[in-house]
Amino acid sequence: MSSRFVRPLLFAFLIISLPNFAIAADPLPAATSLVAAGDDYFFQGEYVGSSVPYGRIGLQVIAEGAGNFRGVVRIGGLPGLGWNGEAGPEFVGPRSAMTAKLAGPDGRTITLTVGSAVVRDASNRQLGVLRRVVRTSPSIGRRPPTGAVVLFDGSSTDEFDGANISEAGYLMHGAITKRAVRDFDLHLEFRTPFMPTARGQARGNSGVYIQQRYEVQILDSFGLAGAHNECAGVYKTKSPDVNMCLPPLAWQTYDIEFRAARFNAAGEKTADARLTVVHNGFPVQSNFALPNKTGAGKPEGPEPMPILLQNHGNPVEYRNVWIVER
């Protein structure tokens, strides 16, 4: 694995003011802008601070539609930012105007207001205060090095077939590269929509189909455990080592290193394809040997094939896409 991708995830405090593998379009509402997302969006997100009895904790608050929220406590801090891998309690509850009160075990509650979360026990005694943070991948805006081919920088879609551009000027899901690829380094930035009423595979679904054979899943899996069919998972094959998914509408990064499978003159595979994925600056797949194609991918073979940005019916956007072929 190349060390040039491994960097800590940055964060800042937020100040808030009031075959294409295609399927049918998802009928559930999907907001692609903060304006369309509504007030619920500003409670969803990440919070950091300290609380009895855990000490330092992170809190990931997930919007679940109609003003309802679920909060997941991470002991030690947020994923990639101090979390020790231990899951704490979960809290659920609704929003009323500009306050949300989530109930957890033993009568404990978390009260969310704009930019902060207060933890209290059953006697209403304050146990801790958390502040909302917005994290940004350290490779956002990463510039293509010498020798890179720019696939999309907002100026042209000449490198893709089936390319569509969103109203905001970004590349949409469903595009496929005109060039076939073998070994490469790929950088891309993506943004999942805000779909609070959706669940599972219906929530911000797309994927990077390498050689149309191997899928690195894209999904709004913010706050989930991190499974093979969630963000940065190798579909149906391997879960990410850590779920580094940021909230929907946040720009996220994949930095991918890929080495194609090797075949002999008789067409027999002699070495598995190898994959490294750095998600938002954190390695989540490290030189993983791909045993076979994934899901609906095309069969393995010696010939180079294009990269597909999967159309799964949800409006996932892409920007700053470039590749270095090796």
Secondary structure per residue as TSV (DSSP state, phi and psi in degrees):
chain	resnum	aa	ss	phi	psi
A	1	M	-	360.0	135.0
A	2	S	-	-74.9	134.1
A	3	S	G	-77.0	-10.8
A	4	R	G	-69.8	-16.0
A	5	F	G	-92.8	-14.4
A	6	V	-	-90.3	103.5
A	7	R	-	-141.8	151.2
A	8	P	-	-67.7	149.5
A	9	L	-	-76.8	129.4
A	10	L	E	-83.5	158.8
A	11	F	E	-149.3	159.1
A	12	A	E	-142.2	151.3
A	13	F	E	-72.5	141.4
A	14	L	-	-98.5	132.2
A	15	I	-	-107.6	118.7
A	16	I	-	-110.8	134.7
A	17	S	-	-108.9	151.4
A	18	L	-	-58.3	360.0
A	19	P	-	360.0	140.5
A	20	N	-	-93.2	1.8
A	21	F	-	50.9	33.5
A	22	A	-	-84.4	150.9
A	23	I	-	-129.9	175.0
A	24	A	-	-64.1	150.1
A	25	A	-	-60.7	141.2
A	26	D	-	-75.5	129.0
A	27	P	-	-78.7	-10.3
A	28	L	S	-72.8	148.1
A	29	P	-	-59.3	139.5
A	30	A	-	-138.5	108.8
A	31	A	B	-87.8	133.3
A	32	T	-	-112.5	10.9
A	33	S	S	-146.4	158.9
A	34	L	H	-63.4	-34.9
A	35	V	H	-62.1	-43.8
A	36	A	H	-75.1	-21.3
A	37	A	H	-69.7	-33.5
A	38	G	-	84.0	-179.2
A	39	D	G	-66.1	-30.8
A	40	D	G	-56.3	-33.5
A	41	Y	G	-59.2	-32.1
A	42	F	G	-81.7	-3.5
A	43	F	T	-97.6	-35.3
A	44	Q	S	-63.1	144.7
A	45	G	E	144.1	-160.4
A	46	E	E	-115.2	141.5
A	47	Y	E	-132.2	145.1
A	48	V	E	-134.8	140.8
A	49	G	E	173.4	-154.9
A	50	S	E	-127.8	148.6
A	51	S	E	-153.7	140.1
A	52	V	T	-67.1	137.3
A	53	P	T	-99.7	13.4
A	54	Y	T	-91.5	-22.8
A	55	G	E	82.6	-138.5
A	56	R	E	-70.1	135.5
A	57	I	E	-140.7	160.8
A	58	G	E	-114.5	154.2
A	59	L	E	-133.7	126.2
A	60	Q	E	-110.7	116.8
A	61	V	E	-104.2	123.6
A	62	I	E	-111.5	126.4
A	63	A	E	-77.1	132.6
A	64	E	-	-120.0	14.8
A	65	G	S	94.8	149.2
A	66	A	T	56.0	35.3
A	67	G	T	78.8	12.0
A	68	N	E	-102.2	147.2
A	69	F	E	-138.6	156.0
A	70	R	E	-128.8	130.6
A	71	G	E	-113.5	130.5
A	72	V	E	-114.5	120.7
A	73	V	E	-84.4	135.8
A	74	R	E	-117.3	117.3
A	75	I	E	-72.4	127.6
A	76	G	T	97.3	-17.9
A	77	G	S	138.1	-167.9
A	78	L	B	-83.2	159.0
A	79	P	T	-54.0	130.5
A	80	G	T	77.7	-1.1
A	81	L	B	-141.4	53.8
A	82	G	B	104.5	-15.1
A	83	W	-	-60.3	132.9
A	84	N	-	-91.5	6.9
A	85	G	S	90.9	-6.2
A	86	E	-	-92.4	125.2
A	87	A	E	-83.5	133.7
A	88	G	E	-94.4	-164.0
A	89	P	E	-70.9	161.8
A	90	E	E	-109.1	148.7
A	91	F	E	-127.8	141.4
A	92	V	E	-135.0	150.4
A	93	G	E	169.8	173.3
A	94	P	E	-99.3	169.7
A	95	R	E	-102.6	141.7
A	96	S	E	-128.2	114.0
A	97	A	T	54.8	-120.9
A	98	M	T	-107.0	28.3
A	99	T	E	-135.9	137.2
A	100	A	E	-122.2	132.8
A	101	K	E	-117.3	117.3
A	102	L	E	-107.0	134.1
A	103	A	E	-100.9	139.4
A	104	G	-	-129.1	-161.7
A	105	P	G	-71.3	155.5
A	106	D	G	57.5	29.4
A	107	G	G	77.2	3.2
A	108	R	-	-70.8	151.4
A	109	T	E	-135.8	158.5
A	110	I	E	-126.3	122.9
A	111	T	E	-104.1	121.2
A	112	L	E	-100.8	128.4
A	113	T	E	-123.9	-176.9
A	114	V	T	-63.5	108.9
A	115	G	T	90.9	-2.3
A	116	S	E	-149.5	164.0
A	117	A	E	-139.7	131.4
A	118	V	E	-115.5	127.3
A	119	V	E	-98.8	131.5
A	120	R	E	-133.2	155.7
A	121	D	-	-90.8	-174.1
A	122	A	T	-65.8	-20.3
A	123	S	T	-92.8	8.8
A	124	N	-	70.8	18.2
A	125	R	-	-79.0	131.2
A	126	Q	E	-70.1	128.1
A	127	L	E	-105.5	-20.6
A	128	G	E	177.7	161.9
A	129	V	E	-129.6	133.5
A	130	L	E	-118.9	149.1
A	131	R	E	-111.0	141.3
A	132	R	E	-72.5	137.5
A	133	V	E	-126.6	154.2
A	134	V	E	-120.3	119.0
A	135	R	E	-97.0	147.1
A	136	T	E	-126.3	131.4
A	137	S	-	-60.3	137.3
A	138	P	T	-67.4	-13.9
A	139	S	T	-102.9	10.0
A	140	I	T	-60.1	131.8
A	141	G	T	76.6	12.1
A	142	R	-	-58.1	130.2
A	143	R	-	-84.7	141.3
A	144	P	-	-65.7	135.7
A	145	P	-	-77.7	172.9
A	146	T	T	-57.5	132.8
A	147	G	T	93.8	-9.1
A	148	A	-	-75.0	153.1
A	149	V	E	-106.1	121.1
A	150	V	E	-80.1	115.9
A	151	L	E	-85.5	-36.5
A	152	F	E	-157.7	121.7
A	153	D	S	-127.7	15.3
A	154	G	S	95.0	-10.7
A	155	S	S	-97.5	-21.7
A	156	S	-	-159.8	150.6
A	157	T	-	-113.8	23.6
A	158	D	T	-62.5	-22.9
A	159	E	T	-84.6	-2.4
A	160	F	E	-123.7	150.5
A	161	D	E	-101.2	149.1
A	162	G	S	68.2	24.5
A	163	A	-	-81.6	135.3
A	164	N	-	-126.6	148.2
A	165	I	B	-111.9	135.2
A	166	S	-	-74.0	168.7
A	167	E	T	-59.8	-28.7
A	168	A	T	-83.5	-4.4
A	169	G	S	95.1	18.0
A	170	Y	-	-105.6	157.4
A	171	L	E	-72.2	134.5
A	172	M	E	-96.3	159.7
A	173	H	T	-50.8	156.5
A	174	G	T	99.3	-7.9
A	175	A	-	-82.5	151.2
A	176	I	E	-133.5	137.6
A	177	T	E	-67.5	143.7
A	178	K	S	-73.1	-31.0
A	179	R	S	-85.0	140.6
A	180	A	-	-88.3	144.0
A	181	V	B	-127.5	155.7
A	182	R	S	-120.7	-90.4
A	183	D	S	-99.4	137.2
A	184	F	E	-163.5	165.7
A	185	D	E	-112.8	133.2
A	186	L	E	-127.5	134.0
A	187	H	E	-117.8	133.1
A	188	L	E	-149.2	154.4
A	189	E	E	-120.2	137.1
A	190	F	E	-137.7	158.4
A	191	R	E	-139.1	122.9
A	192	T	-	-89.1	150.5
A	193	P	-	-75.6	166.2
A	194	F	B	-90.9	110.1
A	195	M	-	-131.3	69.5
A	196	P	T	-64.4	-24.4
A	197	T	T	-86.5	-8.8
A	198	A	-	-87.0	159.3
A	199	R	-	-136.5	153.8
A	200	G	G	57.5	-131.2
A	201	Q	G	-73.1	-4.6
A	202	A	G	-94.2	8.8
A	203	R	S	-117.0	91.0
A	204	G	S	68.6	45.9
A	205	N	-	-91.2	129.8
A	206	S	E	-155.7	-161.4
A	207	G	E	-179.4	153.4
A	208	V	E	-98.5	104.3
A	209	Y	E	-91.7	95.9
A	210	I	E	-70.9	126.8
A	211	Q	T	54.5	23.1
A	212	Q	T	55.0	18.6
A	213	R	T	-115.2	-39.5
A	214	Y	E	-124.5	122.6
A	215	E	E	-101.3	124.6
A	216	V	E	-93.9	112.1
A	217	Q	E	-65.1	141.3
A	218	I	E	-117.3	129.6
A	219	L	-	-160.7	149.2
A	220	D	-	-77.3	87.7
A	221	S	-	-112.3	29.0
A	222	F	T	-56.1	126.2
A	223	G	T	84.3	-3.8
A	224	L	S	-86.5	177.8
A	225	A	-	-70.1	-32.4
A	226	G	-	97.6	91.7
A	227	A	-	-118.5	173.7
A	228	H	T	-61.0	-27.9
A	229	N	T	-101.5	20.0
A	230	E	S	-113.2	-179.8
A	231	C	T	-56.1	131.3
A	232	A	T	71.6	6.8
A	233	G	-	-79.6	152.0
A	234	V	B	-88.0	110.6
A	235	Y	T	-53.3	125.9
A	236	K	T	61.9	15.1
A	237	T	T	-130.0	-51.9
A	238	K	B	-152.9	132.3
A	239	S	-	-73.6	155.2
A	240	P	-	-66.4	150.2
A	241	D	S	-63.5	-33.6
A	242	V	S	-141.4	141.3
A	243	N	-	-82.7	101.3
A	244	M	-	-98.1	16.9
A	245	C	-	-65.1	129.4
A	246	L	-	-88.0	169.0
A	247	P	-	-61.7	157.2
A	248	P	T	-58.8	152.2
A	249	L	T	75.2	-4.3
A	250	A	S	-85.5	138.0
A	251	W	-	-73.9	132.2
A	252	Q	E	-124.0	163.9
A	253	T	E	-126.6	144.4
A	254	Y	E	-116.9	129.6
A	255	D	E	-115.9	113.2
A	256	I	E	-117.4	131.0
A	257	E	E	-110.9	131.6
A	258	F	E	-135.2	134.2
A	259	R	E	-121.5	119.7
A	260	A	-	-65.8	155.5
A	261	A	-	-61.1	149.9
A	262	R	E	-106.6	142.5
A	263	F	E	-131.8	148.8
A	264	N	-	-88.7	-178.7
A	265	A	T	-62.9	-22.8
A	266	A	T	-86.5	0.8
A	267	G	S	83.3	14.1
A	268	E	-	-91.9	136.4
A	269	K	E	-71.2	129.2
A	270	T	E	-109.8	-15.2
A	271	A	E	-155.9	137.5
A	272	D	-	-68.5	153.4
A	273	A	E	-63.3	151.8
A	274	R	E	-125.2	140.5
A	275	L	E	-138.3	131.2
A	276	T	E	-122.0	132.0
A	277	V	E	-126.6	123.9
A	278	V	E	-108.7	114.3
A	279	H	E	-105.2	116.3
A	280	N	T	53.6	40.6
A	281	G	T	85.6	2.2
A	282	F	E	-122.5	127.5
A	283	P	E	-69.1	122.5
A	284	V	E	-119.1	-17.2
A	285	Q	E	-133.4	120.2
A	286	S	E	-119.7	100.0
A	287	N	E	51.8	44.1
A	288	F	E	-74.3	132.5
A	289	A	E	-84.1	116.2
A	290	L	E	-81.7	114.3
A	291	P	-	-71.7	-24.4
A	292	N	S	-167.7	179.4
A	293	K	-	-62.9	162.4
A	294	T	-	-113.2	144.2
A	295	G	T	47.7	-123.8
A	296	A	T	-88.3	16.0
A	297	G	-	-63.8	158.2
A	298	K	-	-71.4	154.3
A	299	P	-	-59.8	149.8
A	300	E	-	-64.9	150.6
A	301	G	-	-170.9	170.5
A	302	P	S	-77.2	-17.7
A	303	E	S	-78.4	143.3
A	304	P	-	-66.9	152.9
A	305	M	B	-140.9	161.8
A	306	P	-	-73.0	173.5
A	307	I	-	-105.7	129.2
A	308	L	E	-109.5	132.6
A	309	L	E	-95.1	100.7
A	310	Q	-	-58.3	138.9
A	311	N	-	-95.9	107.6
A	312	H	-	-115.6	18.6
A	313	G	S	89.3	-6.1
A	314	N	S	-106.2	143.4
A	315	P	-	-78.2	78.0
A	316	V	-	-91.6	133.1
A	317	E	E	-110.9	153.2
A	318	Y	E	-132.3	151.6
A	319	R	E	-153.3	168.5
A	320	N	E	45.4	61.9
A	321	V	E	-105.8	120.8
A	322	W	E	-147.5	161.3
A	323	I	E	-140.1	143.5
A	324	V	E	-117.6	113.4
A	325	E	E	-85.6	138.3
A	326	R	-	-114.4	360.0
